[in-house]
Each structure stands twice: as C-alpha cells, then as structure tokens.
Amino acid sequence: MSFFLSFFYRHLFWSPPKPTTSFKGKTVIVTGANTGLGKEATRWLVTLGAQVIMAVRNVNKGEAAARDIRSNTSCAPDALKVWQLDMSSYASVIAFAERAKTELPRLDALLANAGLHTEEWRVTEGNEEHITTNVVSTALISCLLYPKLQQTAVQYKSDAHLSITSSDLYYAADFKERLAPEGQLFATLNDEKKSNMADRYNVSKLLEIYIIREIAAATPYDSHRVIVNCVPPGFCHSELTRERETFGIKLLKTVLARPTEVGARTLVHAISAAPASHGQYIEDGVKIRQTLRHTQGEEGADIQRRFWVELKQILESIRPGVTSFK
Ligand SMILES: NC(=O)c1ccc[n+]([C@@H]2O[C@H](COP(=O)([O-])OP(=O)(O)OC[C@H]3O[C@@H](n4cnc5c(N)ncnc54)[C@H](OP(=O)(O)O)[C@@H]3O)[C@@H](O)[C@H]2O)c1
C-alpha cells in the first residue's frame, strides 16, 4: 500500500489498541508531559502502574496537568512528579539529567516526546529552534540518560526503553539543506536565508529517525538491553499547531486527527515494545515499518552519516564523552 493510502486507512478505519502492559514498579520520564500526547501518555502510564517524572518547561502547567491526571485516575499521589526541563537550553537538559541520575533509584524508560512546530525563525543555543529542541536537545537528553537506562536494565534484569516521538511527516521532508557540503549541514540549517521554514518541522522529524538509528547501532540490544526506537503517533489532536491553527488545519483535524488519548497509546506501546523494535520506526507503536525517501539507499545512509558526525561533535562540545556508549 502506498504511503498515503496507508496513512488514510490508519486514520479513518483503524485505531491503535489500548495498552495493557503493566508498568508496576517502573519509572518513566516523559518530556513535554504537560499537554498533548505527553500528558495523555502519562495518564496511561500511571493507570498501568508506573511512576512518571513529568518533564516540563513550565512547572505550573505541569502541576496543573498532574492534578488533572490525579483527579481521574486512581494513581498514588507520589506516582507523578513534575520536574523542570527546558529543551531550548542545554544547561537545563544537563541539570535535568543530573537530577534524574542522583534522585531516581531506577529509570526504565525515557519517552523523548517534547517537540515544537513553528514556521517562525527563532534561534536558541545558536541554532534555529527546531534544531535545538527537536534535534540536539532530544539527542542530548537521550545520550545523557542512556547510562541510567542501561544500569536499570542490568540491575533489574528487565529491558529498558528509549523512544523518540517522531512523525509520518519525516516522509514529506524535502530537506534541501542535505545538499550542503561535507561538514556544513548544521551551518546550512542555521542559515535563515537558505532555510525553508515550511519544511523545517518535517526535517527535524527525519533527523530524529537518524538519531535513533545511530544510537541503536552503537548499542546492540543483546549486550546493552536498552530498546531504542522511534514512534510516529499519527495525526492527533494536540497543541502542536498552536502557532498556526489555520482553517485548513482545523478541517484536517476534524476529519482525520486521532483523539489525543488514542494517539498517546502509540507512545506507551513504543516503550513496551519487543527487542525487534531496536533501531526501528514503529508505526503507531505496533508495526515495524521500513522508512522511505531520505532514509533509504546509499544517499540516505550518506546523509545520516554526515548528520551524525556533525551532531556528535555538537553533543561532545556540550558534554564531553556523552556519545561514548559503553
Ligand atoms: N499531534 C500530532 O499530530 C503529532 C504527530 C506526529 C508527531 N507528533 C510529535 O508528538 C510530540 C508531542 O507533540 P504534541 O502533538 O503532543 O504537541 P503539544 O500538545 O504542543 O505538546 C508538545 C509538548 O512539548 C513541549 N515542549 C515544546 N518545546 C519545549 C521545550 N523547549 N522544552 C520543554 N518542552 C517543550 C511542550 O511544552 P509547552 O506546552 O510548555 O510548550 C508540550 O508539552 C512532538 O514531538 C510532536 O512532534 C505529534
């Protein structure tokens, strides 16, 4: 089935199943947990017995979300903790990871879900904002918390999970910046004159697929016991289009979008997925899918290699040693 036929079929005639795997005794970090898919994934997770660290940039919004979840689930009061994390600041990402390492007895899963979608050019940490938040900080928090996940997997003899919330829109990425000379991908992505902001979110979601593939390749499941994957939740109601809620988007949402709770099921499936999902793109959290276009063939492999060489340099400059998985 073509990509588009499959997309419409999944949204019009099918629904991701309700998750049933127990998370009793497990600790999960969900980034971007104050609203949208992250909040609803958190609701599912506490219902399934997890303790959840809600990583949010605005603690007041996070506490309001936690109150809402507590009010209609029977979770214990300490099943939810709200911690500050601003992915537009590397210092905040590092401080969050340090706190997790020192305060959490275990970490069974990281759901790296926080992300933004805008067509406005904004710069944080010297990068265009999607590049900082969706790409560099998402990779940074994944790499910083990876040792804690691995330690938990070994200590408790159970699989740990790292999942990034990706998107079907990776497929739509033109990614003309890929034509940049060797070593110039990030410089080109950060050049406002050369950038196509209508394509930028899609590019950021494509780059997340490369991140998952590279981390998975560096950390074979058999020796590391951490299952690393990415999950497109489908098109869902959320606040993602808050900066550009046009008539067309509203109409598309009405016709096609999954309720937020339904989309969030896919995220919960991804962090309970089997080892076969390691390094993979798990459509709707349940189906391993071959990815297409810029992720395929020799050209795809070459873009991924060039991207990872540059991203590794950036991550190492932020925190030396962070990409040397043991
Ligand atoms: N909805 C969809 O159709 C869809 C489809 C495919 C993939 N996704 C992906 O799903 C993930 C969740 O998005 P959503 O749809 O649930 O959108 P949403 O309702 O806008 O939620 C996004 C979350 O990310 C947080 N976030 C954004 N920038 C941040 C930063 N700098 N630091 C910390 N947190 C930050 C937001 O916090 P604030 O509220 O404080 O801004 C919010 O909690 C994203 O990665 C998105 O790309 C969504």
The ligand as a MOL file (V3000), in Angstrom:
LIG
                    3D

  0  0  0     0  0            999 V3000
M  V30 BEGIN CTAB
M  V30 COUNTS 48 52 0 0 0
M  V30 BEGIN ATOM
M  V30 1 N -0.0160 15.8800 17.2480 0
M  V30 2 C 0.3880 15.2350 16.1560 0
M  V30 3 O -0.3740 15.0580 15.1930 0
M  V30 4 C 1.7810 14.6880 16.0920 0
M  V30 5 C 2.0950 13.8610 15.0060 0
M  V30 6 C 3.3570 13.3420 14.9240 0
M  V30 7 C 4.2900 13.6230 15.8970 0
M  V30 8 N 3.9780 14.4450 16.9340 0 CHG=1
M  V30 9 C 5.0090 14.7080 17.9420 0
M  V30 10 O 4.4750 14.4640 19.2220 0
M  V30 11 C 5.2450 15.1700 20.1860 0
M  V30 12 C 4.2850 15.8260 21.1690 0
M  V30 13 O 3.5740 16.8260 20.4620 0
M  V30 14 P 2.0180 17.1100 20.6610 0
M  V30 15 O 1.3830 16.8100 19.3820 0
M  V30 16 O 1.5410 16.4960 21.8880 0 CHG=-1
M  V30 17 O 2.0760 18.6940 20.7700 0
M  V30 18 P 1.8310 19.6820 22.0080 0
M  V30 19 O 0.4820 19.4620 22.5440 0
M  V30 20 O 2.1990 21.0280 21.5080 0
M  V30 21 O 2.9130 19.1850 23.0710 0
M  V30 22 C 4.2820 19.4700 22.8760 0
M  V30 23 C 4.9790 19.3630 24.2090 0
M  V30 24 O 6.3770 19.6410 24.0140 0
M  V30 25 C 6.7460 20.6480 24.9470 0
M  V30 26 N 7.8640 21.4570 24.5070 0
M  V30 27 C 7.9700 22.1880 23.3850 0
M  V30 28 N 9.1310 22.8710 23.4090 0
M  V30 29 C 9.7460 22.5730 24.5830 0
M  V30 30 C 10.9490 22.9710 25.2030 0
M  V30 31 N 11.7770 23.8590 24.6410 0
M  V30 32 N 11.2590 22.4460 26.4070 0
M  V30 33 C 10.4420 21.5690 27.0170 0
M  V30 34 N 9.2680 21.1670 26.4990 0
M  V30 35 C 8.9330 21.6740 25.2910 0
M  V30 36 C 5.5000 21.4980 25.1180 0
M  V30 37 O 5.6000 22.2980 26.2910 0
M  V30 38 P 4.7970 23.7110 26.3620 0
M  V30 39 O 3.3530 23.3590 26.4930 0
M  V30 40 O 5.3770 24.3700 27.5480 0
M  V30 41 O 5.1010 24.4150 25.0820 0
M  V30 42 C 4.4570 20.4060 25.2060 0
M  V30 43 O 4.4610 19.8500 26.4890 0
M  V30 44 C 6.1120 16.1500 19.4140 0
M  V30 45 O 7.4330 15.6540 19.3610 0
M  V30 46 C 5.4930 16.1390 18.0300 0
M  V30 47 O 6.4360 16.4240 17.0400 0
M  V30 48 C 2.7330 14.9810 17.0630 0
M  V30 END ATOM
M  V30 BEGIN BOND
M  V30 1 1 1 2
M  V30 2 2 2 3
M  V30 3 1 2 4
M  V30 4 1 4 5
M  V30 5 2 4 48
M  V30 6 2 5 6
M  V30 7 1 6 7
M  V30 8 2 7 8
M  V30 9 1 8 9
M  V30 10 1 8 48
M  V30 11 1 9 10
M  V30 12 1 9 46
M  V30 13 1 10 11
M  V30 14 1 11 12
M  V30 15 1 11 44
M  V30 16 1 12 13
M  V30 17 1 13 14
M  V30 18 2 14 15
M  V30 19 1 14 16
M  V30 20 1 14 17
M  V30 21 1 17 18
M  V30 22 2 18 19
M  V30 23 1 18 20
M  V30 24 1 18 21
M  V30 25 1 21 22
M  V30 26 1 22 23
M  V30 27 1 23 24
M  V30 28 1 23 42
M  V30 29 1 24 25
M  V30 30 1 25 26
M  V30 31 1 25 36
M  V30 32 1 26 27
M  V30 33 1 26 35
M  V30 34 2 27 28
M  V30 35 1 28 29
M  V30 36 1 29 30
M  V30 37 2 29 35
M  V30 38 1 30 31
M  V30 39 2 30 32
M  V30 40 1 32 33
M  V30 41 2 33 34
M  V30 42 1 34 35
M  V30 43 1 36 37
M  V30 44 1 36 42
M  V30 45 1 37 38
M  V30 46 2 38 39
M  V30 47 1 38 40
M  V30 48 1 38 41
M  V30 49 1 42 43
M  V30 50 1 44 45
M  V30 51 1 44 46
M  V30 52 1 46 47
M  V30 END BOND
M  V30 END CTAB
M  END
